[in-house]
């Protein structure tokens, strides 16, 4: 049995599995157990051929249907386009017809309206004039029945425009004969009463937030003289209920409340911008009263609050512009200037007096706490002679106090803090034209109290306390403390100068003068510091010389001649043992108190001077061979001690001194060889010969 695929086989819910099952089971008896696969294969081939033919027929049929669809769609689009064109033509014709009729009617109605208006206007004016004359007559006769309109509180808005016209009429009728004085006075009384009642009703409506009634009253009041008074009363009443202007925190609420009032003003008033300006004028006037109430007797609190208020006012102006409560920057600047004009004019003197008092108080309190009686220091030619009479105990007291004059850095910190605050206030409160001058005055006060009366005084006092170049007791290197504290404080001053002062005076002619005076003062301070360091080093060298003079014996270098000597092996002398700890203490002081170039300069100068002293000292003695070994031990100890400085020049000097000392133990036949060595080759022959002559042999 053959099977042919048709279109009907694929209609409805097509099941591929069921279709395949039919292909394999058609024509096969149910009782047949074996399956003829060849037959099924042939049937599948025939079915595929049938399906291929069916697909070709279906595609051709689909193409014909698509062609028919395209033709019908094109025809429909064309018909719709024709219909739209025809409908547009009909609409245009109808519009033109209606427009023509409208113009025709308008041309007839407008002249008619003009004629009616020309006829009605004189009648309205006549009726209005009659009403005004009627009420004027009532005022002339003082007819209380007719004048009830102007005394009845419920008809106040009806009476307002009438009394306004009567007021104008009475003003025109005023003459020198006082003929209409009684009636004018009655009209004025009624005018003022109605004006007052309108303002009162307006404020009552404002308290109940009746915006519609407020708007109606404003429309009536605009023609009255008291309209501005109404605006002022509205602003005062609104501000009174929102801001107290007794607290600094009110600044935070001004803009929100002004934004709230702006909404009301735009709803009620016909000229809201003018009312907003009046509102800002009143707000700034309230702020002016706050500033005027500040107590100038306490300059510290006064200047702090003045600066704070000014900053808050500036921030307020910026917020007003951002929130578009005002776009006139110059207007806001004038309002702000009006608040602080008096305070700003007095500010430079107030700041100067306050800063001088604070700096003087800080220094005075410090010296009082220290128990130091500050006096003017005068240099004297007798100073050195006086110094020689001082005891060690009195010197310790004076040097300790001189060190303490700068050791308490809190004094400088407090003065710098006050000056930083003053510079900040100066930047805020000074007009641009006066900024540089005011800042220069503050800088002058800083220089006077911190540099001249504190740093320079401490340096001068410390110099007075320096020991002589020939001390009788161990000198104190307190001046290194002074140098350390001076550098520290001056760096802090420089930071304030750069951070606070320079931005305010850069580009100003005053800056050149300040720099000149500053450099001059710095040069003077450096000169005094160098002088103090020089005298300190002289004292160090003088004490070492004193130790040499008191502790060094001639027999130290001729132990063979000393019957009491127990020296069997060369060792350091007593003088060396006492000098080395002292020099170490000096180097320790330099390392702890100095840094950078200052340390290099001081240590190098100290090394050079000690080298010269030690060199001259050893030229005073005669040496045996064993004594020469002792000298070498001493010089090596000095060299090792001073090599802590890690200064190439000092190391070279002592290496050469050590090489010279070896000439004291060199046999005569080897002297020339040693003198030609690398370390001694560049030393003058006379120097080398001087050392050779020190040999006892």
C-alpha positions as CSV (number, residue, x, y, z in Angstrom):
1,X,0.0,0.0,0.0
2,X,1.5,3.4,-1.0
3,X,1.3,6.6,1.0
4,X,1.4,10.1,-0.5
5,X,1.9,13.3,1.6
6,X,-0.7,16.1,1.1
7,X,-1.3,19.6,2.4
8,X,-4.0,18.3,4.8
9,X,-1.4,16.2,6.6
10,X,0.3,19.4,7.9
11,X,-2.8,21.4,9.0
12,X,-3.8,21.8,12.6
13,X,-1.5,20.6,15.4
14,X,1.2,18.8,13.4
15,X,3.0,16.0,15.3
16,X,6.2,14.9,13.7
17,X,6.4,11.7,15.7
18,X,2.9,10.7,14.7
19,X,3.6,11.4,11.1
20,X,6.7,9.2,11.1
21,X,4.8,6.4,12.9
22,X,2.2,6.4,10.1
23,X,4.9,6.1,7.5
24,X,6.3,3.0,9.1
25,X,3.0,1.2,10.0
26,X,0.7,1.7,6.9
27,X,0.1,-1.5,5.1
28,X,1.7,-3.7,7.7
29,X,-0.7,-6.3,9.3
30,X,-0.9,-6.3,13.0
31,X,-0.1,-10.0,13.3
32,X,3.2,-9.7,11.3
33,X,6.2,-10.0,13.5
34,X,9.0,-9.2,11.1
35,X,9.5,-5.7,9.7
36,X,10.4,-5.2,6.1
37,X,13.1,-2.5,6.3
38,X,13.5,-2.2,2.6
39,X,9.9,-1.4,2.2
40,X,10.0,1.2,4.9
41,X,13.1,2.7,3.3
42,X,11.4,3.0,-0.1
43,X,8.3,4.5,1.5
44,X,10.5,7.2,3.2
45,X,12.2,8.0,-0.1
46,X,8.8,8.4,-1.8
47,X,7.6,10.6,1.1
48,X,10.6,12.8,0.9
49,X,10.0,13.3,-2.9
50,X,6.3,14.1,-2.2
51,X,7.3,16.6,0.5
52,X,9.8,18.2,-1.8
53,X,7.1,18.6,-4.5
54,X,4.7,19.9,-1.9
55,X,7.3,22.5,-0.7
56,X,7.8,23.8,-4.3
57,X,4.1,24.1,-4.8
58,X,3.6,25.9,-1.5
59,X,6.4,28.4,-2.2
60,X,5.0,29.3,-5.7
61,X,1.6,29.7,-4.1
62,X,3.1,32.0,-1.4
63,X,4.8,34.1,-4.0
64,X,1.6,34.7,-5.9
65,X,-0.2,35.6,-2.6
66,X,2.6,38.1,-1.7
67,X,2.4,39.7,-5.1
68,X,-1.4,40.1,-4.8
69,X,-0.9,41.6,-1.3
70,X,1.6,44.2,-2.6
71,X,-0.7,45.3,-5.3
72,X,-3.6,45.7,-2.9
73,X,-1.5,47.6,-0.4
74,X,-0.3,50.0,-3.0
75,X,-3.8,50.6,-4.2
76,X,-5.1,51.2,-0.6
77,X,-2.2,53.7,0.0
78,X,-3.0,55.6,-3.2
79,X,-6.7,55.8,-2.3
80,X,-6.0,57.0,1.2
81,X,-3.7,59.7,-0.1
82,X,-6.4,60.9,-2.5
83,X,-8.9,61.0,0.3
84,X,-6.5,63.1,2.5
85,X,-5.9,65.5,-0.3
86,X,-9.5,66.0,-1.0
87,X,-10.3,66.4,2.8
88,X,-7.6,69.0,3.2
89,X,-8.9,71.0,0.2
90,X,-12.4,70.9,1.7
91,X,-11.2,72.0,5.1
92,X,-9.2,74.9,3.6
93,X,-12.2,76.1,1.7
94,X,-14.4,76.0,4.7
95,X,-11.7,77.8,6.8
96,X,-11.4,80.6,4.3
97,X,-15.2,80.9,4.1
98,X,-15.4,81.2,7.9
99,X,-12.5,83.6,8.1
100,X,-14.2,85.9,5.6
101,X,-17.4,85.8,7.5
102,X,-15.5,86.6,10.8
103,X,-13.8,89.6,9.3
104,X,-17.0,90.9,7.9
105,X,-18.7,90.6,11.3
106,X,-15.7,92.1,13.1
107,X,-15.6,95.1,10.8
108,X,-19.1,95.9,11.8
109,X,-18.9,95.1,15.5
110,X,-15.7,97.0,16.4
111,X,-16.9,100.4,15.2
112,X,-20.2,99.7,17.0
113,X,-18.2,98.9,20.3
114,X,-16.2,102.1,19.9
115,X,-19.3,104.1,19.4
116,X,-20.9,102.6,22.5
117,X,-17.8,103.2,24.5
118,X,-17.6,106.8,23.4
119,X,-21.2,107.3,24.5
120,X,-20.8,105.3,27.8
121,X,-17.5,106.8,28.9
122,X,-18.8,110.4,29.5
123,X,-21.8,108.9,31.2
124,X,-19.6,106.8,33.6
125,X,-17.4,109.9,34.3
126,X,-20.5,112.0,34.9
127,X,-21.9,109.4,37.2
128,X,-18.6,109.0,39.1
129,X,-18.3,112.8,39.3
130,X,-21.8,113.1,40.6
131,X,-21.1,110.5,43.3
132,X,-17.9,112.3,44.3
133,X,-19.7,115.7,44.4
134,X,-22.5,114.1,46.4
135,X,-20.2,112.8,49.0
136,X,-18.2,116.0,49.0
137,X,-21.4,117.9,49.7
138,X,-22.1,115.5,52.5
139,X,-18.7,116.4,54.0
140,X,-19.5,120.1,53.5
141,X,-22.8,119.7,55.3
142,X,-21.3,117.1,57.7
143,X,-24.2,114.8,56.9
144,X,-23.6,111.8,59.2
145,X,-26.2,109.7,57.4
146,X,-24.5,110.1,54.0
147,X,-21.1,109.8,55.7
148,X,-21.9,106.4,57.2
149,X,-20.0,104.8,54.3
150,X,-16.8,106.2,55.7
151,X,-17.4,105.2,59.3
152,X,-18.8,101.7,58.6
153,X,-16.0,99.1,59.1
154,X,-17.8,96.6,57.0
155,X,-17.8,98.9,53.9
156,X,-14.2,100.1,54.2
157,X,-13.0,98.7,50.9
158,X,-16.0,100.4,49.1
159,X,-15.2,103.7,50.8
160,X,-11.5,103.6,50.1
161,X,-11.5,104.6,46.4
162,X,-14.1,107.3,47.1
163,X,-12.1,108.9,49.9
164,X,-9.0,108.7,47.8
165,X,-10.7,110.8,45.1
166,X,-12.2,113.1,47.7
167,X,-8.6,113.6,49.1
168,X,-7.4,114.6,45.7
169,X,-10.3,117.0,45.2
170,X,-9.7,118.6,48.6
171,X,-6.1,119.1,47.8
172,X,-7.1,120.9,44.6
173,X,-9.5,123.1,46.5
174,X,-7.1,124.2,49.1
175,X,-6.3,128.0,49.0
176,X,-5.0,130.7,51.1
177,X,-8.4,131.9,52.2
178,X,-9.0,128.7,54.2
179,X,-12.5,128.6,52.6
180,X,-12.5,124.8,52.5
181,X,-10.5,124.2,55.6
182,X,-13.3,122.5,57.7
183,X,-14.3,120.2,54.9
184,X,-10.7,119.4,54.1
185,X,-10.1,118.5,57.7
186,X,-13.1,116.2,57.8
187,X,-11.9,114.5,54.6
188,X,-8.4,114.2,56.0
189,X,-9.7,112.6,59.2
190,X,-11.8,110.1,57.2
191,X,-8.8,109.4,54.9
192,X,-6.5,108.7,57.8
193,X,-9.1,106.5,59.5
194,X,-9.7,104.4,56.4
195,X,-6.0,104.1,55.7
196,X,-5.4,103.0,59.3
197,X,-8.3,100.5,59.2
198,X,-7.0,99.1,55.9
199,X,-3.5,98.6,57.3
200,X,-5.0,97.0,60.4
201,X,-7.2,94.6,58.4
202,X,-4.2,93.8,56.2
203,X,-2.1,92.8,59.3
204,X,-5.0,90.8,60.7
205,X,-5.3,89.0,57.4
206,X,-1.6,88.3,57.5
207,X,-1.8,86.8,61.0
208,X,-4.6,84.5,59.8
209,X,-2.7,83.8,56.5
210,X,-5.6,85.0,54.4
211,X,-3.7,85.7,51.2
212,X,-6.7,86.6,49.1
213,X,-7.9,89.3,51.5
214,X,-4.4,90.7,51.8
215,X,-4.2,90.9,48.0
216,X,-7.5,92.8,47.8
217,X,-6.4,95.2,50.5
218,X,-3.1,95.9,48.8
219,X,-4.8,96.7,45.5
220,X,-6.9,99.3,47.4
221,X,-4.0,100.6,49.5
222,X,-1.7,101.2,46.5
223,X,-3.3,104.6,45.9
224,X,-2.9,105.7,49.5
225,X,0.1,107.4,51.0
226,X,0.2,104.8,53.7
227,X,1.0,102.0,51.3
228,X,4.7,102.1,52.2
229,X,3.8,102.1,55.9
230,X,1.7,99.0,55.2
231,X,4.7,97.3,53.6
232,X,6.9,98.3,56.6
233,X,4.3,97.0,59.1
234,X,4.0,93.7,57.1
235,X,7.8,93.2,57.1
236,X,8.2,94.1,60.8
237,X,5.3,91.9,61.8
238,X,6.6,89.0,59.7
239,X,10.1,89.2,61.0
240,X,9.0,89.7,64.6
241,X,7.1,86.4,64.4
242,X,10.0,84.5,62.8
243,X,13.3,86.0,64.0
244,X,14.3,87.5,67.4
245,X,17.7,89.0,66.2
246,X,19.0,88.5,69.7
247,X,20.9,85.3,69.0
248,X,23.8,84.6,66.7
249,X,22.0,81.5,65.5
250,X,19.4,83.7,63.8
251,X,21.9,83.9,60.8
252,X,21.1,80.3,60.0
253,X,17.4,81.0,59.7
254,X,17.4,84.3,57.8
255,X,17.5,82.8,54.3
256,X,14.8,80.1,55.0
257,X,12.4,82.7,56.4
258,X,13.1,85.1,53.6
259,X,12.3,82.4,51.1
260,X,9.1,81.8,52.9
261,X,8.2,85.5,52.9
262,X,9.1,85.7,49.2
263,X,6.3,83.3,48.4
264,X,3.8,85.4,50.4
265,X,5.1,88.6,48.8
266,X,4.7,87.3,45.3
267,X,1.1,86.2,46.1
268,X,0.1,89.5,47.7
269,X,2.0,92.4,46.3
270,X,1.9,93.7,42.7
271,X,5.5,94.9,42.9
272,X,7.2,92.0,44.8
273,X,10.8,93.0,43.9
274,X,10.5,96.3,45.6
275,X,9.0,94.7,48.7
276,X,11.8,92.1,48.8
277,X,14.3,94.9,48.7
278,X,12.6,96.6,51.7
279,X,12.6,93.2,53.4
280,X,16.4,92.9,53.0
281,X,16.9,96.5,54.1
282,X,15.0,95.7,57.3
283,X,16.9,92.5,57.9
284,X,20.3,94.2,57.5
285,X,19.2,97.1,59.7
286,X,18.4,94.6,62.5
287,X,21.9,93.1,62.0
288,X,23.3,96.6,62.3
289,X,21.7,97.0,65.7
290,X,23.3,93.7,66.8
291,X,26.7,94.9,65.8
292,X,26.2,98.3,67.5
293,X,25.4,96.5,70.7
294,X,28.7,94.7,70.8
295,X,30.8,95.7,73.9
296,X,34.0,97.4,72.8
297,X,35.3,97.5,76.4
298,X,36.4,93.9,76.0
299,X,38.4,94.1,72.8
300,X,39.2,90.3,72.7
301,X,35.5,89.3,72.6
302,X,34.5,92.4,70.6
303,X,37.0,91.7,67.7
304,X,36.2,88.0,67.8
305,X,32.5,88.6,67.5
306,X,32.9,91.4,65.0
307,X,34.9,89.1,62.7
308,X,32.5,86.2,63.1
309,X,29.5,88.5,62.4
310,X,31.2,89.9,59.3
311,X,31.9,86.4,57.9
312,X,28.4,85.3,58.6
313,X,27.0,88.4,56.9
314,X,29.2,87.7,53.9
315,X,27.9,84.2,53.8
316,X,24.4,85.5,54.1
317,X,24.8,87.7,51.1
318,X,26.1,84.8,49.1
319,X,23.2,82.7,50.1
320,X,20.8,85.5,49.2
321,X,22.3,85.6,45.7
322,X,22.3,81.8,45.3
323,X,18.6,81.6,46.3
324,X,17.8,84.6,44.0
325,X,16.4,86.7,46.8
326,X,18.5,89.4,45.3
327,X,20.6,89.6,42.1
328,X,22.1,93.0,42.8
329,X,25.5,92.4,44.3
330,X,26.2,96.1,44.7
331,X,23.0,96.6,46.6
332,X,23.9,93.8,49.1
333,X,27.4,95.2,49.4
334,X,26.0,98.6,50.3
335,X,23.8,97.0,52.9
336,X,26.7,95.1,54.4
337,X,28.9,98.2,54.4
338,X,26.1,100.1,56.2
339,X,26.3,97.6,59.0
340,X,30.0,97.6,59.6
341,X,31.1,101.1,58.3
342,X,31.7,102.5,61.8
343,X,33.3,99.3,63.2
344,X,35.6,99.0,60.2
345,X,36.7,102.6,60.5
346,X,37.7,101.9,64.1
347,X,39.1,98.4,63.4
348,X,42.8,99.2,62.7
349,X,43.1,101.1,66.1
350,X,41.2,98.5,68.0
351,X,43.3,95.6,66.5
352,X,46.5,97.5,67.2
353,X,45.6,98.3,70.8
354,X,44.3,94.7,71.5
355,X,47.4,93.0,70.0
356,X,49.8,95.2,71.8
357,X,48.0,94.6,75.1
358,X,47.9,90.8,74.5
359,X,51.6,90.6,73.5
360,X,52.7,92.8,76.4
361,X,50.6,90.8,78.8
362,X,52.0,87.5,77.5
363,X,55.6,88.7,77.8
364,X,55.0,90.4,81.2
365,X,53.3,87.3,82.6
366,X,56.2,85.1,81.4
367,X,58.9,87.3,82.9
368,X,57.0,87.6,86.2
369,X,56.5,83.8,86.4
370,X,60.3,83.4,85.7
371,X,61.1,86.0,88.4
372,X,63.1,88.0,85.9
373,X,63.2,91.8,86.2
374,X,63.5,92.9,82.6
375,X,65.8,95.9,82.2
376,X,67.4,97.8,79.4
377,X,70.8,96.2,78.6
378,X,73.7,98.5,78.1
379,X,77.1,97.3,77.0
380,X,80.1,98.5,78.9
381,X,83.8,98.4,78.5
382,X,84.0,97.2,82.1
383,X,81.9,94.1,81.5
384,X,84.9,91.7,81.2
385,X,86.3,93.1,84.4
386,X,83.0,92.6,86.2
387,X,82.7,89.1,84.8
388,X,86.0,88.1,86.4
389,X,84.6,88.9,89.9
390,X,81.5,86.7,89.5
391,X,81.4,83.5,91.4
392,X,80.6,80.2,89.8
393,X,77.2,80.0,91.6
394,X,76.1,83.5,90.4
395,X,77.1,82.6,86.9
396,X,75.1,79.4,87.0
397,X,72.0,81.4,88.1
398,X,72.4,84.0,85.4
399,X,73.1,81.5,82.6
400,X,70.2,79.4,83.7
401,X,67.9,82.3,83.6
402,X,69.2,83.5,80.2
403,X,68.5,80.1,78.8
404,X,64.9,80.1,80.2
405,X,64.2,83.4,78.5
406,X,63.7,81.5,75.2
407,X,63.3,77.9,76.4
408,X,59.6,78.4,77.1
409,X,58.4,78.2,73.5
410,X,54.8,78.6,74.6
411,X,55.4,82.3,74.9
412,X,56.3,82.6,71.2
413,X,53.5,80.2,70.3
414,X,51.0,82.4,72.1
415,X,52.2,85.6,70.5
416,X,52.2,83.9,67.1
417,X,48.7,82.6,67.7
418,X,47.5,86.1,68.6
419,X,49.1,87.5,65.4
420,X,47.7,84.7,63.2
421,X,44.2,85.6,64.5
422,X,44.9,89.3,64.0
423,X,46.1,88.7,60.4
424,X,42.9,86.6,59.7
425,X,40.7,89.4,61.1
426,X,42.7,92.0,59.1
427,X,42.0,90.1,55.9
428,X,38.3,89.9,56.7
429,X,37.6,93.4,58.1
430,X,40.1,95.6,56.1
431,X,38.9,97.3,53.0
432,X,41.1,96.4,50.0
433,X,42.7,99.8,49.9
434,X,43.8,99.5,53.5
435,X,44.6,95.8,53.7
436,X,48.3,96.1,53.1
437,X,48.8,99.0,55.6
438,X,46.8,97.3,58.4
439,X,48.6,94.0,57.8
440,X,52.0,95.9,58.0
441,X,51.0,97.3,61.4
442,X,50.3,93.9,62.7
443,X,53.6,92.6,61.3
444,X,55.3,95.5,63.1
445,X,53.8,94.6,66.4
446,X,54.8,91.0,65.9
447,X,58.4,92.1,65.1
448,X,58.5,94.5,68.1
449,X,57.3,92.1,70.8
450,X,58.5,88.7,69.6
451,X,61.7,89.6,67.8
452,X,63.0,92.7,69.5
453,X,61.6,92.5,73.0
454,X,61.8,88.7,73.3
455,X,64.4,87.1,71.0
456,X,66.8,90.0,70.8
457,X,66.5,90.7,74.5
458,X,67.2,87.1,75.3
459,X,70.3,87.1,73.0
460,X,71.6,90.3,74.5
461,X,71.0,89.0,78.0
462,X,72.7,85.7,77.2
463,X,75.7,87.5,75.7
464,X,76.0,89.5,79.0
465,X,76.1,86.2,80.9
466,X,78.8,84.6,78.7
467,X,82.0,83.8,80.6
468,X,85.2,85.6,79.7
469,X,87.9,84.1,77.5
470,X,89.9,83.2,80.6
471,X,87.3,81.4,82.8
472,X,88.1,80.2,86.3
473,X,85.4,77.5,86.3
474,X,83.8,75.2,83.7
475,X,82.0,77.5,81.3
476,X,78.4,76.8,80.3
477,X,77.5,76.6,76.6
478,X,74.0,78.0,77.3
479,X,74.3,80.2,74.2
480,X,73.9,77.1,72.0
481,X,70.4,76.7,73.7
482,X,69.7,80.3,72.8
483,X,70.8,79.7,69.2
484,X,68.6,76.6,69.0
485,X,65.5,78.3,70.4
486,X,66.1,81.4,68.2
487,X,66.2,79.2,65.1
488,X,63.0,77.4,66.1
489,X,61.1,80.5,66.9
490,X,62.3,82.3,63.8
491,X,61.2,79.4,61.6
492,X,57.7,79.7,63.2
493,X,57.8,83.5,62.5
494,X,58.7,82.8,58.9
495,X,55.8,80.4,58.5
496,X,53.4,83.0,59.8
497,X,55.0,85.6,57.5
498,X,54.5,83.3,54.4
499,X,51.1,82.0,55.3
500,X,49.4,85.1,56.7
501,X,51.3,88.3,56.0
502,X,52.7,87.8,52.5
503,X,49.4,87.2,50.7
504,X,48.0,90.5,52.0
505,X,50.9,92.7,51.0
506,X,52.4,91.1,47.9
507,X,52.4,93.7,45.1
508,X,52.1,96.6,47.6
509,X,54.8,99.3,47.9
510,X,54.9,98.6,51.6
511,X,56.2,95.1,51.0
512,X,59.6,96.3,49.8
513,X,60.0,98.4,53.0
514,X,59.0,95.5,55.2
515,X,61.5,93.2,53.4
516,X,64.2,95.8,53.8
517,X,63.6,96.2,57.5
518,X,63.3,92.5,58.0
519,X,66.6,91.7,56.3
520,X,68.3,94.5,58.3
521,X,66.9,93.1,61.6
522,X,67.8,89.5,60.6
523,X,71.4,90.7,59.8
524,X,71.7,92.3,63.2
525,X,70.4,89.2,65.0
526,X,72.8,87.0,63.0
527,X,75.7,89.3,64.0
528,X,74.8,89.0,67.7
529,X,74.5,85.3,67.4
530,X,77.8,85.0,65.7
531,X,79.4,87.2,68.4
532,X,77.8,85.1,71.1
533,X,79.1,81.9,69.5
534,X,82.5,83.3,69.1
535,X,82.7,84.3,72.7
536,X,81.3,80.9,73.7
537,X,84.1,79.1,71.7
538,X,86.6,81.5,73.3
539,X,85.4,80.4,76.7
540,X,85.7,76.7,75.7
541,X,89.3,77.3,74.4
542,X,90.1,79.4,77.5
543,X,88.9,76.6,79.9
544,X,91.0,74.0,78.0
545,X,94.0,76.4,78.3
546,X,93.2,76.8,82.0
547,X,93.3,73.0,82.4
548,X,96.5,72.8,80.5
549,X,98.0,75.5,82.7
550,X,96.9,73.9,86.0
551,X,97.1,70.2,85.2
552,X,99.9,69.8,82.7
553,X,103.4,69.4,84.3
554,X,106.7,69.4,82.5
555,X,107.6,66.1,84.0
556,X,104.6,64.6,82.2
557,X,106.8,64.4,79.1
558,X,110.0,63.6,80.9
559,X,108.9,60.7,83.1
560,X,112.5,59.5,83.4
561,X,113.3,62.6,85.4
562,X,110.4,62.2,87.8
563,X,111.3,60.1,90.8
564,X,107.7,59.9,91.7
565,X,106.6,58.7,88.3
566,X,105.4,55.1,88.1
567,X,104.9,55.3,84.3
568,X,106.3,52.3,82.7
569,X,104.1,52.3,79.6
570,X,103.2,55.5,77.8
571,X,99.7,56.7,78.7
572,X,97.6,59.8,78.6
573,X,98.4,62.7,80.9
574,X,96.2,64.0,83.7
575,X,95.5,67.1,81.7
576,X,94.4,65.1,78.7
577,X,92.1,63.0,80.9
578,X,90.4,66.1,82.1
579,X,90.3,67.9,78.8
580,X,88.7,65.0,76.8
581,X,85.5,64.7,78.9
582,X,85.0,68.5,78.6
583,X,85.5,68.5,74.9
584,X,83.1,65.5,74.6
585,X,80.5,67.4,76.5
586,X,80.9,70.4,74.2
587,X,80.5,68.2,71.1
588,X,77.5,66.5,72.7
589,X,76.0,69.9,73.2
590,X,76.7,71.0,69.6
591,X,75.1,67.8,68.3
592,X,72.0,68.1,70.4
593,X,71.4,71.8,70.0
594,X,72.6,72.5,66.4
595,X,71.9,71.1,63.0
596,X,72.7,71.8,59.4
597,X,75.2,74.5,58.5
598,X,75.1,76.0,62.0
599,X,76.5,72.7,63.4
600,X,79.2,72.4,60.7
601,X,80.3,76.0,61.2
602,X,80.5,75.8,65.0
603,X,82.2,72.4,65.2
604,X,84.7,73.3,62.5
605,X,85.6,76.6,64.2
606,X,85.9,74.8,67.6
607,X,88.2,72.2,66.0
608,X,90.4,74.8,64.4
609,X,90.8,76.7,67.7
610,X,91.4,73.6,69.8
611,X,94.0,72.5,67.2
612,X,95.8,75.8,67.4
613,X,95.7,75.7,71.3
614,X,97.0,72.1,71.5
615,X,99.7,72.8,68.9
616,X,100.9,75.9,70.8
617,X,100.6,74.0,74.1
618,X,103.0,71.2,73.1
619,X,105.5,73.6,71.8
620,X,106.2,74.7,75.4
621,X,107.8,71.5,76.6
622,X,110.9,69.4,76.1
623,X,110.4,65.7,75.4
624,X,112.3,62.5,76.1
625,X,111.7,59.5,74.0
626,X,109.2,58.1,76.5
627,X,107.7,61.6,76.8
628,X,107.2,61.7,73.0
629,X,105.2,58.5,73.3
630,X,103.1,60.2,76.0
631,X,102.5,63.2,73.6
632,X,101.5,60.8,70.9
633,X,99.0,59.2,73.3
634,X,97.5,62.6,74.2
635,X,97.3,63.8,70.6
636,X,95.7,60.5,69.5
637,X,93.1,61.0,72.3
638,X,92.4,64.5,71.1
639,X,92.2,63.4,67.5
640,X,89.8,60.5,68.3
641,X,87.6,62.9,70.4
642,X,87.4,65.5,67.7
643,X,86.9,63.0,64.9
644,X,83.4,62.6,66.2
645,X,82.6,65.8,64.3
646,X,83.3,63.9,61.0
647,X,84.9,67.0,59.6
648,X,87.6,66.4,57.0
649,X,89.5,69.6,57.8
650,X,89.7,68.9,61.5
651,X,90.7,65.2,60.9
652,X,93.5,66.4,58.5
653,X,94.8,69.0,61.0
654,X,95.1,66.4,63.8
655,X,96.5,63.8,61.5
656,X,99.3,66.2,60.7
657,X,99.7,67.1,64.3
658,X,100.0,63.4,65.1
659,X,102.6,63.0,62.3
660,X,104.6,66.0,63.7
661,X,104.5,64.4,67.2
662,X,106.1,61.3,65.8
663,X,109.2,63.4,65.0
664,X,109.7,63.4,68.8
665,X,110.4,59.7,68.8
666,X,112.1,59.3,65.4
667,X,115.8,58.5,65.5
668,X,117.9,61.2,64.0
669,X,119.0,59.1,61.1
670,X,115.3,58.6,60.1
671,X,114.1,62.2,60.5
672,X,114.5,63.3,56.9
673,X,112.6,60.3,55.8
674,X,109.7,61.0,58.2
675,X,109.7,64.7,57.2
676,X,109.2,63.8,53.6
677,X,106.2,61.6,54.3
678,X,102.9,62.4,52.7
679,X,101.3,64.0,55.8
680,X,104.4,66.3,56.5
681,X,105.5,67.0,52.9
682,X,103.3,70.2,52.6
683,X,104.1,71.5,56.1
684,X,106.7,74.3,56.3
685,X,110.1,73.1,57.2
686,X,110.4,75.6,60.1
687,X,107.4,74.0,61.7
688,X,108.9,70.6,61.5
689,X,112.2,71.8,62.7
690,X,110.5,73.4,65.7
691,X,109.2,70.0,66.8
692,X,112.5,68.3,66.2
693,X,114.2,70.9,68.5
694,X,111.8,69.9,71.3
695,X,113.6,66.6,71.6
696,X,115.7,66.6,74.7
697,X,118.5,64.8,72.9
